[in-house]
């Protein structure tokens, strides 16, 4: 074939075709961004780190207890992974705790130590083979404003570690972790030690077995808004406790007429509220 003829038959993209290709590439790129959602992927990565870090701490404390060690820290105290120069975290602007509770913080210099002087008051170096952790983990964000930080609490014999999650994917993980607050991820030997400090001010599981007018059904939120079983006529027995046939655990049966649970008048519970 004559070279001149070959050059004449070669084709190229027109401007319109190039614009169409560019538009298609833009649409595909937008679809990829929407489907993958880089911000959510990063949040999921941080949430995955939170789960693994707290699992490692939980394993370490379990080993500490298995060897007969017992010192888990002070009761009615919420230990926080954010450092502060105030031992009570006074400079952090943390949510208000229920009466009788206090926060505890350590400084940056000791924050991650595993000898009991870190943000978790458990001396993991007492484990016979050495501390299972080289340092205590802290939340990947670890700020008050984001509500993304770790907490630790104990009643002297049991303990609980908590975290909040960022991503949609891990919200179900939090809800199914066993903590009464479905927005809180919890792990440990007990999952009801940390008081609710992010909005929930009352949790009445109705499963303590109490029966009879005047008996108490406790509020396990930490705010102490305990309810009292009542009967409007003052002659009946009030709500009847049932140990079976409930959706989860125990429950109360109300007669539909005059049985009720009386809650105290308190500033903790005020409108607007969600039940």
Secondary structure, 3 states (H helix, E strand, C coil): CCHHHHHHHCCCCCHHHHHHHHHHHHHHHHHHHHHHCHHHHHHHHHHHHHHHHHHHHHHHHHHHHHCCCCCCCCCCEEEECCCCCCCCCCCCCCCCCCCCCEEECCCCCCCCCCECCCCCCCEHHHCCCCCCCCCCCCCCCCECCCCECCEEEECCCCEEEEECCCCCCCHHHHHCCCCCCCCCEEEECCCCCCCCCCCCCCCCCCCCCCCCCCCEECCCCCCCCCEEEEECCCCCCCCEEECCCCCCCCEEECCCCCEEEEECCCCCCCCCCCC
